[in-house]
Amino acid sequence: MLTFPTEVAERVVALFIGAEVTADDDDFADAVGELANMVSGNAKAGFEGKTVSISCPSVIIGTGHAVRQPSDMPIVIIPCDCECGSFAIEVSLRAAPALAAKSA
């Protein structure tokens, strides 16, 4: 999960698409979703030799939302700072069942 304050997300998306945007613009959510795809795709490439699946991104804009993670999965929060401001990457991993268990 990528979490941004709105102002930071607007700056990052503006740099990404090369135009000033606000969270109210039609293309904003699509651009944030594409950024999430790029980050997760690069992370997935780092698991060389492993079978990895990553869920499709959902973009939630605004305040007052709660995102619930399964309680049996550890979550690692990676705080990040860049010239646009601070944001966080939240990662949750779960080992897949063994292949023998799948074929049974």
QUIKA-V693284 format. One record per residue. SS is DSSP state (2 for helix, 1 for strand, 0 for the rest). PHI is phi in whole degrees, 0 to 359 (NA if undefined). D_FIRST is the distance of its C-alpha to the first C-alpha in Angstrom with 2 decimals. Layout:
ss: <SS,SS>
phi: <PHI,PHI>
d_first: <D_FIRST,D_FIRST>
//
This chain:
ss: <0,1,1,1,0,2,2,2,2,2,2,2,2,2,2,2,2,0,0,0,0,0,0,0,0,0,0,2,2,2,2,2,2,2,2,2,2,2,2,2,2,2,2,2,2,0,0,0,0,0,0,0,0,0,0,0,0,0,0,0,0,0,0,0,0,0,0,0,0,0,0,0,0,0,1,1,1,1,1,1,1,1,0,0,1,1,1,1,1,1,1,1,0,0,0,0,0,0,2,2,2,2,2,0>
phi: <NA,259,237,232,296,308,298,292,300,297,294,297,296,300,293,294,262,78,208,291,219,235,298,276,293,300,272,300,298,297,294,296,299,293,300,298,298,295,296,292,296,293,295,299,297,287,264,304,83,246,272,231,238,235,291,292,285,244,251,243,242,120,247,80,264,241,250,257,255,303,288,267,240,291,238,250,254,251,286,229,231,215,297,274,136,260,208,222,247,248,238,228,241,223,288,285,301,300,302,299,292,291,275,283>
d_first: <0.00,3.80,6.34,9.87,13.28,14.96,17.52,15.31,13.39,16.94,18.26,15.70,16.19,19.91,20.10,18.25,20.59,23.57,24.27,23.76,21.50,20.42,17.76,20.73,21.44,21.24,19.40,16.71,14.13,15.10,14.71,11.17,10.43,12.55,10.88,7.58,10.31,12.08,9.63,8.96,12.70,13.81,12.11,13.75,16.97,17.10,17.74,21.17,23.45,20.89,19.94,16.18,14.46,10.95,10.23,10.64,8.15,9.06,9.50,10.56,12.97,15.12,15.69,16.44,13.56,12.63,9.69,11.38,10.52,13.63,15.90,17.12,14.04,13.44,10.22,10.31,9.17,10.22,11.77,12.74,15.75,17.25,20.18,18.18,16.96,14.33,10.55,8.02,5.65,4.87,6.51,8.71,11.80,14.78,18.08,19.66,23.14,25.98,27.66,30.83,29.25,28.00,31.53,33.32>
//
